[in-house]
Amino acid sequence: MVSQYSSMSTMRDKSEKQDGGYAPSEAPTETNDLGDVSLPKLPGEATEQANGTDEVGDLEKATPTSAPPAFNPADFPDGGAKAWLVVAGCWCCLFVSFGWINCIGVFQAYYQTHMLSQYAPSTVAWIPSLEAFMMFAGGAVIGKIYDNYGPFYLLVTGTFFHVFGLMMTSLATEYYQFILAQGICSALGASMVFYPAMTSLTSWFFHKRAFALGIVASGSSMGGVIFPIMVQRLIPQIGFPWTMRACAFMILGLCIIAILTVKSRLPPVKKPLNLIEFVLPLKEPPYVLLTLGSFLFFLGLFLPFNFLILQGPSIGMSQDLAGYLIPILNAASVFGRTIPGYVADKVGRFNVLTVMCAFSGIIILALWLPAAANAPLIVFAALYGFGSGAFVSAAPSCVAQISDVRKIGVRTGTLFGIVSIAVLISNPIGGALVDDDHGKYRNLQIYAGVICCGGAAVLGASRFVQSGPKLVVKI
């Protein structure tokens, strides 16, 4: 009988390993690079080492269905009331943070024709550029704070700075005041709201991660639709100061919802600050190429957001219709952030990210560059919104795919922190190109299209180093 029981136990163990891996207590362990943490091995690792190779030789092992180190896909709920409530809260976060950044073109146009009309376009462009820069620049630090303390304190602090900055913007009259209030204070708060949302969500979803991130990212699109219309319609009725206050109160309400609902599935683990944590990812070729490709893409990403509304009247479009170009662009990006996210979980996240970024660059050159009438400009706004919208949901899911989930905060923050430099300089470069072209937009359009295509090519290289020369592979 003992022999029979032993035989049945052996068969059960084999079955469990075939069905999805070891139980946590049974998993073989190894010492990581720091020499002090034992991590359970993933299914298949023991076999690979026994064969004397670390090489991934089949399609399944190259796909995002492989779990990050030390985590079993079965540990992620991938749904349920708590997980979807987090999605709702994160949606609010993206609405008030990235959604606010998506309407920077409205402020570029308004400041350039009203309070700051005495300044050159390239000078005025520093306000929205600094705003976008501050939102991304703090990523590495905010990511570390998130890993140590979780999302709550960041969300509370970010809500205060975001709302306070906009209230101060409503009182601003001088260039430096807009820089300090809207360009720095409000944007810093938006950054503290943005990163906890993107990072918390990844702890709840694995197989449906890109789709969930797509839903959350659609919040930024809706913010980019509502805020521009709200600002342009309210200013003539109640004036600029009260318009900014109305936006601030809306942001406050949505942030309160986020504070109450956004939580991480994993408890925070306090660790001392170690600068090497921010450098280690840059030793990994897939991560480095993903970061470089994102940097190049962001050099061109926001140029249509910022200058499309200014170009419209120059080709005969009415000012009212031109004011709707940004809402049209952002409305289309709702579909660009949800549909590609769903497809990415099926065919590969790096595949979808590369294709959509290439599509964005191509339509800049093929449609925006020759556009000389209302119809092609409107069609471009819609198509570009769809193409560029995929980046916001796909990029974080790509980082998560090649990362230990316990380090996603630092690794996502490092990527966006580097990308923030591109965000800072892109709009002033665009403004300088317009000035150099005597108020025309041809040079800016060529620059934006080429740099976005270049970014897509580098993102494709990141995919290549993971999958090899295979074209049809889920990665």
C-alpha positions as a Markdown table, in Angstrom:
| # | Residue | x | y | z |
|---|---|---|---|---|
| 1 | Met | 0.0 | 0.0 | 0.0 |
| 2 | Val | 2.9 | 2.3 | 0.8 |
| 3 | Ser | 4.3 | 1.6 | -2.7 |
| 4 | Gln | 0.9 | 2.3 | -4.3 |
| 5 | Tyr | 0.5 | 5.6 | -2.4 |
| 6 | Ser | 4.1 | 6.7 | -3.4 |
| 7 | Ser | 3.3 | 5.9 | -7.0 |
| 8 | Met | 0.1 | 7.9 | -6.9 |
| 9 | Ser | 1.9 | 10.9 | -5.3 |
| 10 | Thr | 4.5 | 10.8 | -8.0 |
| 11 | Met | 1.9 | 10.8 | -10.7 |
| 12 | Arg | 0.1 | 13.8 | -9.0 |
| 13 | Asp | 3.3 | 15.8 | -8.8 |
| 14 | Lys | 4.0 | 15.2 | -12.5 |
| 15 | Ser | 0.5 | 16.3 | -13.3 |
| 16 | Glu | 0.7 | 19.5 | -11.3 |
| 17 | Lys | 4.0 | 20.4 | -13.0 |
| 18 | Gln | 2.5 | 19.8 | -16.4 |
| 19 | Asp | -0.6 | 21.8 | -15.6 |
| 20 | Gly | 1.1 | 25.0 | -14.6 |
| 21 | Gly | 4.1 | 24.7 | -12.3 |
| 22 | Tyr | 5.1 | 24.0 | -8.8 |
| 23 | Ala | 3.2 | 24.9 | -5.7 |
| 24 | Pro | 5.0 | 27.8 | -4.0 |
| 25 | Ser | 6.4 | 25.6 | -1.3 |
| 26 | Glu | 7.7 | 23.0 | -3.8 |
| 27 | Ala | 9.4 | 25.4 | -6.2 |
| 28 | Pro | 13.1 | 25.0 | -6.6 |
| 29 | Thr | 15.0 | 28.2 | -5.5 |
| 30 | Glu | 18.1 | 30.0 | -6.6 |
| 31 | Thr | 20.0 | 33.0 | -5.4 |
| 32 | Asn | 19.5 | 36.2 | -7.3 |
| 33 | Asp | 22.2 | 38.7 | -8.4 |
| 34 | Leu | 22.2 | 40.3 | -4.9 |
| 35 | Gly | 23.0 | 37.0 | -3.3 |
| 36 | Asp | 20.4 | 37.2 | -0.6 |
| 37 | Val | 17.0 | 36.4 | -2.0 |
| 38 | Ser | 15.8 | 33.0 | -3.0 |
| 39 | Leu | 13.3 | 33.1 | -5.9 |
| 40 | Pro | 11.2 | 30.1 | -7.0 |
| 41 | Lys | 11.9 | 28.9 | -10.5 |
| 42 | Leu | 9.3 | 29.0 | -13.2 |
| 43 | Pro | 8.1 | 25.9 | -14.9 |
| 44 | Gly | 10.6 | 24.8 | -17.5 |
| 45 | Glu | 13.7 | 26.4 | -15.9 |
| 46 | Ala | 14.9 | 23.2 | -14.3 |
| 47 | Thr | 14.6 | 21.4 | -17.6 |
| 48 | Glu | 16.5 | 24.1 | -19.4 |
| 49 | Gln | 19.4 | 24.0 | -16.9 |
| 50 | Ala | 19.4 | 20.2 | -17.0 |
| 51 | Asn | 19.9 | 20.4 | -20.8 |
| 52 | Gly | 22.8 | 22.8 | -20.3 |
| 53 | Thr | 21.2 | 25.8 | -22.0 |
| 54 | Asp | 19.4 | 29.0 | -21.1 |
| 55 | Glu | 18.3 | 29.5 | -24.7 |
| 56 | Val | 14.6 | 29.9 | -25.3 |
| 57 | Gly | 14.0 | 27.7 | -28.2 |
| 58 | Asp | 10.2 | 27.6 | -28.8 |
| 59 | Leu | 7.4 | 29.9 | -29.5 |
| 60 | Glu | 5.6 | 29.5 | -26.2 |
| 61 | Lys | 8.7 | 30.5 | -24.1 |
| 62 | Ala | 9.1 | 33.6 | -26.2 |
| 63 | Thr | 5.6 | 34.8 | -25.6 |
| 64 | Pro | 4.2 | 37.0 | -22.9 |
| 65 | Thr | 2.4 | 34.0 | -21.4 |
| 66 | Ser | 5.6 | 33.4 | -19.4 |
| 67 | Ala | 5.3 | 34.8 | -16.0 |
| 68 | Pro | 7.7 | 37.4 | -14.6 |
| 69 | Pro | 10.3 | 36.0 | -12.2 |
| 70 | Ala | 8.9 | 34.6 | -9.0 |
| 71 | Phe | 5.3 | 34.9 | -9.9 |
| 72 | Asn | 2.7 | 32.4 | -11.1 |
| 73 | Pro | 0.1 | 33.7 | -13.6 |
| 74 | Ala | -2.6 | 31.9 | -11.5 |
| 75 | Asp | -1.8 | 34.4 | -8.6 |
| 76 | Phe | -3.3 | 37.3 | -10.6 |
| 77 | Pro | -7.1 | 37.6 | -10.3 |
| 78 | Asp | -7.5 | 38.9 | -13.9 |
| 79 | Gly | -11.0 | 40.0 | -13.0 |
| 80 | Gly | -13.4 | 40.2 | -10.1 |
| 81 | Ala | -15.1 | 43.1 | -8.3 |
| 82 | Lys | -11.9 | 44.3 | -6.6 |
| 83 | Ala | -9.9 | 44.2 | -9.7 |
| 84 | Trp | -12.4 | 46.1 | -11.9 |
| 85 | Leu | -13.0 | 48.6 | -9.1 |
| 86 | Val | -9.3 | 49.4 | -9.3 |
| 87 | Val | -9.7 | 49.7 | -13.1 |
| 88 | Ala | -12.4 | 52.3 | -12.5 |
| 89 | Gly | -10.2 | 54.3 | -10.1 |
| 90 | Cys | -7.3 | 54.1 | -12.4 |
| 91 | Trp | -9.5 | 55.4 | -15.2 |
| 92 | Cys | -10.2 | 58.5 | -13.1 |
| 93 | Cys | -6.5 | 58.9 | -12.6 |
| 94 | Leu | -5.7 | 58.9 | -16.3 |
| 95 | Phe | -8.6 | 61.2 | -17.0 |
| 96 | Val | -7.2 | 64.0 | -14.7 |
| 97 | Ser | -3.5 | 63.4 | -15.4 |
| 98 | Phe | -2.7 | 62.3 | -19.0 |
| 99 | Gly | -6.1 | 63.6 | -20.1 |
| 100 | Trp | -5.2 | 67.1 | -18.9 |
| 101 | Ile | -1.8 | 66.8 | -20.7 |
| 102 | Asn | -3.6 | 65.8 | -23.9 |
| 103 | Cys | -5.3 | 69.2 | -24.2 |
| 104 | Ile | -2.0 | 71.2 | -24.0 |
| 105 | Gly | -2.6 | 72.4 | -27.6 |
| 106 | Val | -5.6 | 74.4 | -26.4 |
| 107 | Phe | -3.5 | 76.4 | -24.0 |
| 108 | Gln | -0.7 | 76.8 | -26.5 |
| 109 | Ala | -3.2 | 78.5 | -28.9 |
| 110 | Tyr | -5.0 | 80.5 | -26.2 |
| 111 | Tyr | -1.8 | 81.9 | -24.5 |
| 112 | Gln | -0.3 | 82.6 | -27.9 |
| 113 | Thr | -3.3 | 84.8 | -28.9 |
| 114 | His | -4.2 | 86.3 | -25.5 |
| 115 | Met | -2.1 | 86.7 | -22.3 |
| 116 | Leu | 1.3 | 85.9 | -23.9 |
| 117 | Ser | 0.8 | 87.2 | -27.4 |
| 118 | Gln | 4.0 | 89.2 | -27.1 |
| 119 | Tyr | 6.1 | 86.0 | -26.9 |
| 120 | Ala | 7.3 | 83.8 | -29.8 |
| 121 | Pro | 5.5 | 80.4 | -30.3 |
| 122 | Ser | 8.7 | 78.6 | -29.3 |
| 123 | Thr | 8.7 | 80.5 | -26.1 |
| 124 | Val | 5.1 | 79.9 | -25.3 |
| 125 | Ala | 5.6 | 76.2 | -26.1 |
| 126 | Trp | 7.8 | 75.9 | -23.0 |
| 127 | Ile | 4.7 | 76.0 | -20.8 |
| 128 | Pro | 3.0 | 72.9 | -22.2 |
| 129 | Ser | 6.4 | 71.2 | -22.8 |
| 130 | Leu | 7.4 | 71.7 | -19.2 |
| 131 | Glu | 4.0 | 70.5 | -18.1 |
| 132 | Ala | 4.4 | 67.2 | -20.0 |
| 133 | Phe | 8.0 | 67.0 | -18.9 |
| 134 | Met | 7.2 | 67.3 | -15.2 |
| 135 | Met | 4.5 | 64.7 | -15.5 |
| 136 | Phe | 7.0 | 62.1 | -16.8 |
| 137 | Ala | 10.2 | 63.2 | -15.2 |
| 138 | Gly | 9.4 | 62.2 | -11.7 |
| 139 | Gly | 8.7 | 58.7 | -12.8 |
| 140 | Ala | 11.8 | 57.0 | -11.3 |
| 141 | Val | 11.4 | 58.6 | -7.9 |
| 142 | Ile | 7.7 | 58.2 | -7.8 |
| 143 | Gly | 8.1 | 54.6 | -8.8 |
| 144 | Lys | 10.4 | 54.0 | -5.9 |
| 145 | Ile | 8.1 | 55.7 | -3.4 |
| 146 | Tyr | 5.3 | 53.5 | -4.8 |
| 147 | Asp | 7.3 | 50.3 | -4.3 |
| 148 | Asn | 8.0 | 51.3 | -0.7 |
| 149 | Tyr | 4.7 | 52.8 | 0.4 |
| 150 | Gly | 2.0 | 51.9 | -2.1 |
| 151 | Pro | -0.3 | 54.3 | -4.0 |
| 152 | Phe | -2.3 | 56.0 | -1.2 |
| 153 | Tyr | 0.1 | 58.8 | -0.1 |
| 154 | Leu | 1.1 | 59.5 | -3.6 |
| 155 | Leu | -2.5 | 59.9 | -4.7 |
| 156 | Val | -3.3 | 62.3 | -1.8 |
| 157 | Thr | -0.2 | 64.4 | -2.4 |
| 158 | Gly | -0.7 | 64.4 | -6.1 |
| 159 | Thr | -4.3 | 65.5 | -5.8 |
| 160 | Phe | -3.3 | 68.5 | -3.7 |
| 161 | Phe | -0.5 | 69.7 | -6.0 |
| 162 | His | -2.6 | 69.2 | -9.2 |
| 163 | Val | -5.6 | 71.1 | -7.9 |
| 164 | Phe | -3.5 | 73.8 | -6.1 |
| 165 | Gly | -1.4 | 74.4 | -9.3 |
| 166 | Leu | -4.5 | 75.0 | -11.4 |
| 167 | Met | -6.1 | 77.3 | -8.8 |
| 168 | Met | -2.9 | 79.3 | -8.9 |
| 169 | Thr | -2.9 | 79.3 | -12.7 |
| 170 | Ser | -6.3 | 80.9 | -12.6 |
| 171 | Leu | -4.6 | 83.9 | -10.9 |
| 172 | Ala | -1.6 | 84.0 | -13.2 |
| 173 | Thr | -0.9 | 87.0 | -15.5 |
| 174 | Glu | 2.8 | 86.8 | -16.2 |
| 175 | Tyr | 4.8 | 84.2 | -18.1 |
| 176 | Tyr | 6.8 | 83.0 | -15.1 |
| 177 | Gln | 3.6 | 82.5 | -13.1 |
| 178 | Phe | 2.2 | 80.2 | -15.8 |
| 179 | Ile | 5.5 | 78.3 | -15.8 |
| 180 | Leu | 5.5 | 77.8 | -12.0 |
| 181 | Ala | 1.8 | 77.1 | -11.5 |
| 182 | Gln | 0.7 | 75.1 | -14.6 |
| 183 | Gly | 4.1 | 74.0 | -15.9 |
| 184 | Ile | 5.5 | 72.7 | -12.6 |
| 185 | Cys | 3.1 | 72.5 | -9.7 |
| 186 | Ser | 0.0 | 71.1 | -11.4 |
| 187 | Ala | 2.1 | 68.8 | -13.6 |
| 188 | Leu | 4.0 | 67.4 | -10.6 |
| 189 | Gly | 0.7 | 66.5 | -9.0 |
| 190 | Ala | -0.6 | 64.9 | -12.2 |
| 191 | Ser | 2.6 | 62.8 | -12.2 |
| 192 | Met | 1.9 | 61.5 | -8.7 |
| 193 | Val | -1.6 | 60.5 | -9.8 |
| 194 | Phe | -0.6 | 59.0 | -13.1 |
| 195 | Tyr | 2.2 | 56.5 | -12.0 |
| 196 | Pro | 0.4 | 54.8 | -9.1 |
| 197 | Ala | -2.6 | 54.1 | -11.4 |
| 198 | Met | -0.5 | 52.5 | -14.2 |
| 199 | Thr | 1.6 | 50.5 | -11.7 |
| 200 | Ser | -1.2 | 49.3 | -9.3 |
| 201 | Leu | -3.2 | 47.9 | -12.2 |
| 202 | Thr | -0.4 | 45.6 | -13.3 |
| 203 | Ser | -0.6 | 43.7 | -10.0 |
| 204 | Trp | -4.2 | 42.7 | -10.6 |
| 205 | Phe | -4.0 | 41.5 | -14.3 |
| 206 | Phe | -1.7 | 39.2 | -16.2 |
| 207 | His | -3.4 | 37.5 | -19.2 |
| 208 | Lys | -5.7 | 40.5 | -19.6 |
| 209 | Arg | -3.1 | 43.1 | -18.7 |
| 210 | Ala | -2.9 | 45.0 | -22.0 |
| 211 | Phe | -6.7 | 45.0 | -22.3 |
| 212 | Ala | -7.1 | 46.4 | -18.8 |
| 213 | Leu | -4.5 | 49.0 | -19.4 |
| 214 | Gly | -6.3 | 49.9 | -22.6 |
| 215 | Ile | -9.5 | 50.6 | -20.7 |
| 216 | Val | -7.7 | 52.7 | -18.1 |
| 217 | Ala | -5.8 | 54.6 | -20.8 |
| 218 | Ser | -9.1 | 55.5 | -22.5 |
| 219 | Gly | -9.6 | 57.7 | -19.5 |
| 220 | Ser | -6.9 | 60.0 | -20.8 |
| 221 | Ser | -8.6 | 60.1 | -24.2 |
| 222 | Met | -11.9 | 61.1 | -22.6 |
| 223 | Gly | -10.1 | 63.7 | -20.6 |
| 224 | Gly | -8.6 | 64.9 | -23.8 |
| 225 | Val | -12.0 | 65.2 | -25.3 |
| 226 | Ile | -13.9 | 66.9 | -22.4 |
| 227 | Phe | -11.2 | 69.3 | -21.2 |
| 228 | Pro | -10.6 | 71.1 | -24.5 |
| 229 | Ile | -14.3 | 71.6 | -25.2 |
| 230 | Met | -14.9 | 72.6 | -21.6 |
| 231 | Val | -12.1 | 75.2 | -21.6 |
| 232 | Gln | -13.0 | 76.7 | -25.0 |
| 233 | Arg | -16.7 | 76.9 | -24.2 |
| 234 | Leu | -16.4 | 78.2 | -20.7 |
| 235 | Ile | -13.8 | 81.0 | -21.2 |
| 236 | Pro | -16.1 | 83.2 | -23.3 |
| 237 | Gln | -18.9 | 82.7 | -20.7 |
| 238 | Ile | -17.2 | 82.9 | -17.3 |
| 239 | Gly | -13.6 | 84.0 | -18.2 |
| 240 | Phe | -10.3 | 82.2 | -17.9 |
| 241 | Pro | -9.9 | 82.3 | -14.1 |
| 242 | Trp | -13.2 | 80.6 | -13.3 |
| 243 | Thr | -12.7 | 78.1 | -16.2 |
| 244 | Met | -9.5 | 76.9 | -14.6 |
| 245 | Arg | -11.2 | 76.7 | -11.2 |
| 246 | Ala | -14.0 | 74.7 | -12.7 |
| 247 | Cys | -11.5 | 72.2 | -14.2 |
| 248 | Ala | -9.7 | 72.0 | -10.8 |
| 249 | Phe | -12.9 | 71.2 | -9.0 |
| 250 | Met | -13.7 | 68.4 | -11.5 |
| 251 | Ile | -10.2 | 67.0 | -11.1 |
| 252 | Leu | -10.6 | 67.1 | -7.3 |
| 253 | Gly | -13.8 | 65.1 | -7.4 |
| 254 | Leu | -12.4 | 62.4 | -9.7 |
| 255 | Cys | -9.2 | 62.2 | -7.6 |
| 256 | Ile | -11.2 | 61.5 | -4.5 |
| 257 | Ile | -12.8 | 58.5 | -6.3 |
| 258 | Ala | -9.3 | 57.3 | -7.2 |
| 259 | Ile | -8.0 | 57.7 | -3.7 |
| 260 | Leu | -10.8 | 55.4 | -2.4 |
| 261 | Thr | -10.5 | 52.7 | -5.1 |
| 262 | Val | -6.9 | 52.4 | -6.3 |
| 263 | Lys | -5.0 | 49.8 | -4.4 |
| 264 | Ser | -2.1 | 47.4 | -5.1 |
| 265 | Arg | -2.7 | 43.7 | -4.7 |
| 266 | Leu | 0.8 | 43.3 | -3.3 |
| 267 | Pro | 1.7 | 44.9 | 0.0 |
| 268 | Pro | 4.5 | 47.5 | -0.3 |
| 269 | Val | 8.0 | 46.4 | 0.9 |
| 270 | Lys | 10.2 | 49.1 | 2.3 |
| 271 | Lys | 13.7 | 49.0 | 0.9 |
| 272 | Pro | 16.5 | 51.5 | 1.2 |
| 273 | Leu | 17.2 | 53.7 | -1.8 |
| 274 | Asn | 19.7 | 52.1 | -4.1 |
| 275 | Leu | 20.6 | 54.1 | -7.2 |
| 276 | Ile | 21.8 | 50.9 | -8.9 |
| 277 | Glu | 18.1 | 49.9 | -9.2 |
| 278 | Phe | 17.5 | 52.6 | -11.8 |
| 279 | Val | 20.6 | 51.6 | -13.8 |
| 280 | Leu | 20.3 | 47.8 | -13.8 |
| 281 | Pro | 17.4 | 47.7 | -16.3 |
| 282 | Leu | 19.6 | 49.6 | -18.8 |
| 283 | Lys | 21.9 | 46.5 | -19.0 |
| 284 | Glu | 19.0 | 44.5 | -20.6 |
| 285 | Pro | 18.9 | 44.9 | -24.4 |
| 286 | Pro | 15.1 | 44.6 | -24.7 |
| 287 | Tyr | 14.6 | 47.2 | -22.1 |
| 288 | Val | 17.2 | 49.6 | -23.5 |
| 289 | Leu | 15.7 | 49.4 | -27.0 |
| 290 | Leu | 12.2 | 49.8 | -25.7 |
| 291 | Thr | 13.3 | 52.9 | -23.8 |
| 292 | Leu | 15.2 | 54.4 | -26.8 |
| 293 | Gly | 12.4 | 53.7 | -29.2 |
| 294 | Ser | 9.9 | 55.4 | -26.8 |
| 295 | Phe | 12.3 | 58.4 | -26.5 |
| 296 | Leu | 12.4 | 58.8 | -30.2 |
| 297 | Phe | 8.6 | 58.3 | -30.6 |
| 298 | Phe | 7.9 | 60.9 | -27.9 |
| 299 | Leu | 10.1 | 63.5 | -29.8 |
| 300 | Gly | 7.3 | 63.6 | -32.3 |
| 301 | Leu | 4.2 | 62.3 | -30.4 |
| 302 | Phe | 2.9 | 65.6 | -29.0 |
| 303 | Leu | 3.6 | 67.8 | -32.0 |
| 304 | Pro | 0.2 | 67.2 | -33.7 |
| 305 | Phe | -1.5 | 67.6 | -30.3 |
| 306 | Asn | 0.2 | 71.0 | -29.9 |
| 307 | Phe | 0.2 | 72.5 | -33.4 |
| 308 | Leu | -2.7 | 70.9 | -35.2 |
| 309 | Ile | -5.1 | 73.5 | -33.7 |
| 310 | Leu | -2.8 | 76.3 | -34.8 |
| 311 | Gln | -2.4 | 75.0 | -38.3 |
| 312 | Gly | -6.1 | 74.7 | -39.0 |
| 313 | Pro | -6.8 | 78.4 | -39.4 |
| 314 | Ser | -3.7 | 78.8 | -41.6 |
| 315 | Ile | -5.3 | 76.6 | -44.3 |
| 316 | Gly | -8.7 | 78.3 | -44.1 |
| 317 | Met | -10.4 | 76.3 | -41.4 |
| 318 | Ser | -12.7 | 78.3 | -39.1 |
| 319 | Gln | -11.5 | 78.9 | -35.6 |
| 320 | Asp | -14.5 | 77.1 | -34.1 |
| 321 | Leu | -13.8 | 74.0 | -36.2 |
| 322 | Ala | -10.1 | 74.1 | -35.5 |
| 323 | Gly | -10.9 | 74.0 | -31.8 |
| 324 | Tyr | -12.5 | 70.6 | -32.2 |
| 325 | Leu | -9.5 | 69.0 | -33.9 |
| 326 | Ile | -7.9 | 68.0 | -30.5 |
| 327 | Pro | -11.2 | 66.6 | -29.2 |
| 328 | Ile | -11.6 | 64.6 | -32.4 |
| 329 | Leu | -8.0 | 63.3 | -32.1 |
| 330 | Asn | -8.6 | 62.3 | -28.4 |
| 331 | Ala | -12.0 | 60.7 | -29.1 |
| 332 | Ala | -10.4 | 58.5 | -31.8 |
| 333 | Ser | -7.7 | 57.6 | -29.3 |
| 334 | Val | -10.3 | 56.0 | -27.0 |
| 335 | Phe | -10.5 | 53.2 | -29.6 |
| 336 | Gly | -6.8 | 53.3 | -30.1 |
| 337 | Arg | -6.2 | 52.6 | -26.5 |
| 338 | Thr | -8.7 | 49.8 | -26.0 |
| 339 | Ile | -8.9 | 47.8 | -29.3 |
| 340 | Pro | -5.1 | 47.5 | -29.7 |
| 341 | Gly | -4.8 | 46.6 | -26.0 |
| 342 | Tyr | -7.2 | 43.7 | -26.5 |
| 343 | Val | -5.5 | 42.6 | -29.7 |
| 344 | Ala | -2.0 | 42.9 | -27.9 |
| 345 | Asp | -3.0 | 40.2 | -25.4 |
| 346 | Lys | -3.8 | 37.9 | -28.4 |
| 347 | Val | -1.0 | 38.5 | -30.8 |
| 348 | Gly | 1.8 | 40.1 | -28.7 |
| 349 | Arg | 2.3 | 43.4 | -27.0 |
| 350 | Phe | 5.6 | 44.3 | -28.7 |
| 351 | Asn | 4.1 | 43.4 | -32.0 |
| 352 | Val | 1.1 | 45.8 | -31.6 |
| 353 | Leu | 3.2 | 48.6 | -30.1 |
| 354 | Thr | 5.7 | 48.5 | -33.0 |
| 355 | Val | 2.9 | 48.4 | -35.7 |
| 356 | Met | 0.9 | 51.2 | -34.2 |
| 357 | Cys | 3.9 | 53.5 | -33.7 |
| 358 | Ala | 4.9 | 52.9 | -37.4 |
| 359 | Phe | 1.3 | 53.6 | -38.5 |
| 360 | Ser | 1.4 | 57.0 | -36.6 |
| 361 | Gly | 4.6 | 58.1 | -38.3 |
| 362 | Ile | 3.4 | 57.0 | -41.7 |
| 363 | Ile | 0.1 | 58.9 | -41.6 |
| 364 | Ile | 2.0 | 62.1 | -40.5 |
| 365 | Leu | 4.0 | 61.9 | -43.7 |
| 366 | Ala | 1.2 | 60.5 | -46.0 |
| 367 | Leu | -1.8 | 62.6 | -44.7 |
| 368 | Trp | -0.8 | 65.5 | -42.5 |
| 369 | Leu | 2.1 | 66.7 | -44.6 |
| 370 | Pro | 0.0 | 67.1 | -47.9 |
| 371 | Ala | -3.2 | 68.2 | -46.1 |
| 372 | Ala | -4.5 | 71.5 | -47.4 |
| 373 | Ala | -8.2 | 71.4 | -46.7 |
| 374 | Asn | -10.6 | 70.8 | -43.8 |
| 375 | Ala | -11.5 | 67.2 | -44.7 |
| 376 | Pro | -8.0 | 65.6 | -44.8 |
| 377 | Leu | -7.0 | 67.5 | -41.6 |
| 378 | Ile | -10.0 | 66.1 | -39.7 |
| 379 | Val | -9.3 | 62.6 | -41.1 |
| 380 | Phe | -5.7 | 62.9 | -40.0 |
| 381 | Ala | -6.7 | 63.9 | -36.5 |
| 382 | Ala | -8.9 | 60.9 | -36.1 |
| 383 | Leu | -6.4 | 58.4 | -37.6 |
| 384 | Tyr | -3.5 | 59.8 | -35.6 |
| 385 | Gly | -5.5 | 59.7 | -32.4 |
| 386 | Phe | -6.2 | 56.0 | -33.1 |
| 387 | Gly | -2.6 | 55.2 | -33.9 |
| 388 | Ser | -0.8 | 57.2 | -31.3 |
| 389 | Gly | -3.3 | 56.2 | -28.6 |
| 390 | Ala | -2.0 | 52.7 | -28.5 |
| 391 | Phe | 1.3 | 53.7 | -27.0 |
| 392 | Val | -0.1 | 54.8 | -23.6 |
| 393 | Ser | -1.6 | 51.3 | -22.9 |
| 394 | Ala | 1.0 | 49.2 | -24.8 |
| 395 | Ala | 4.2 | 50.6 | -23.4 |
| 396 | Pro | 3.5 | 49.9 | -19.7 |
| 397 | Ser | 2.4 | 46.4 | -20.6 |
| 398 | Cys | 5.6 | 45.8 | -22.5 |
| 399 | Val | 7.6 | 47.0 | -19.5 |
| 400 | Ala | 5.7 | 44.6 | -17.3 |
| 401 | Gln | 6.2 | 41.8 | -19.7 |
| 402 | Ile | 10.0 | 41.9 | -19.4 |
| 403 | Ser | 10.1 | 42.8 | -15.7 |
| 404 | Asp | 9.7 | 41.2 | -12.2 |
| 405 | Val | 6.3 | 42.5 | -11.1 |
| 406 | Arg | 7.8 | 43.6 | -7.7 |
| 407 | Lys | 10.1 | 46.1 | -9.6 |
| 408 | Ile | 7.6 | 47.4 | -12.1 |
| 409 | Gly | 7.3 | 50.8 | -10.3 |
| 410 | Val | 11.0 | 51.6 | -10.7 |
| 411 | Arg | 11.3 | 50.1 | -14.2 |
| 412 | Thr | 8.3 | 52.0 | -15.6 |
| 413 | Gly | 9.4 | 55.1 | -13.9 |
| 414 | Thr | 12.9 | 54.9 | -15.3 |
| 415 | Leu | 11.5 | 54.5 | -18.8 |
| 416 | Phe | 9.2 | 57.5 | -18.5 |
| 417 | Gly | 11.8 | 59.5 | -16.7 |
| 418 | Ile | 14.1 | 59.2 | -19.7 |
| 419 | Val | 11.3 | 59.8 | -22.1 |
| 420 | Ser | 10.4 | 63.0 | -20.2 |
| 421 | Ile | 13.5 | 64.7 | -21.7 |
| 422 | Ala | 12.1 | 64.1 | -25.2 |
| 423 | Val | 8.7 | 65.5 | -24.1 |
| 424 | Leu | 10.5 | 68.6 | -22.7 |
| 425 | Ile | 12.3 | 69.5 | -25.9 |
| 426 | Ser | 9.8 | 68.3 | -28.6 |
| 427 | Asn | 7.4 | 71.3 | -28.6 |
| 428 | Pro | 10.1 | 74.0 | -28.5 |
| 429 | Ile | 11.8 | 72.2 | -31.4 |
| 430 | Gly | 8.5 | 72.2 | -33.2 |
| 431 | Gly | 8.0 | 75.9 | -32.4 |
| 432 | Ala | 11.5 | 76.7 | -33.7 |
| 433 | Leu | 10.8 | 74.7 | -36.9 |
| 434 | Val | 7.6 | 76.8 | -37.5 |
| 435 | Asp | 9.5 | 80.0 | -36.9 |
| 436 | Asp | 12.3 | 79.0 | -39.2 |
| 437 | Asp | 9.7 | 78.1 | -41.9 |
| 438 | His | 8.1 | 81.6 | -41.6 |
| 439 | Gly | 5.0 | 80.4 | -39.9 |
| 440 | Lys | 4.5 | 77.3 | -42.1 |
| 441 | Tyr | 4.3 | 73.7 | -40.8 |
| 442 | Arg | 6.0 | 71.7 | -43.5 |
| 443 | Asn | 9.4 | 71.3 | -41.7 |
| 444 | Leu | 7.6 | 70.4 | -38.4 |
| 445 | Gln | 5.5 | 67.7 | -40.2 |
| 446 | Ile | 8.5 | 66.1 | -41.9 |
| 447 | Tyr | 10.4 | 66.1 | -38.6 |
| 448 | Ala | 7.5 | 64.6 | -36.7 |
| 449 | Gly | 6.9 | 61.8 | -39.2 |
| 450 | Val | 10.5 | 60.8 | -39.6 |
| 451 | Ile | 11.2 | 60.7 | -35.9 |
| 452 | Cys | 8.1 | 58.7 | -35.1 |
| 453 | Cys | 9.0 | 56.2 | -37.8 |
| 454 | Gly | 12.6 | 56.0 | -36.4 |
| 455 | Gly | 11.1 | 55.3 | -32.9 |
| 456 | Ala | 9.0 | 52.5 | -34.4 |
| 457 | Ala | 12.1 | 51.0 | -36.0 |
| 458 | Val | 13.9 | 50.8 | -32.7 |
| 459 | Leu | 10.9 | 49.3 | -30.9 |
| 460 | Gly | 10.9 | 46.7 | -33.7 |
| 461 | Ala | 14.5 | 46.0 | -32.7 |
| 462 | Ser | 13.5 | 45.4 | -29.1 |
| 463 | Arg | 11.0 | 42.8 | -30.4 |
| 464 | Phe | 13.7 | 41.3 | -32.6 |
| 465 | Val | 16.2 | 40.7 | -29.8 |
| 466 | Gln | 13.5 | 38.8 | -27.9 |
| 467 | Ser | 12.1 | 36.7 | -30.8 |
| 468 | Gly | 15.0 | 36.5 | -33.3 |
| 469 | Pro | 14.4 | 36.7 | -37.1 |
| 470 | Lys | 10.9 | 35.1 | -36.8 |
| 471 | Leu | 8.2 | 37.4 | -38.1 |
| 472 | Val | 5.1 | 35.4 | -37.0 |
| 473 | Val | 5.7 | 35.1 | -33.3 |
| 474 | Lys | 3.8 | 36.3 | -30.3 |
| 475 | Ile | 6.0 | 38.7 | -28.4 |
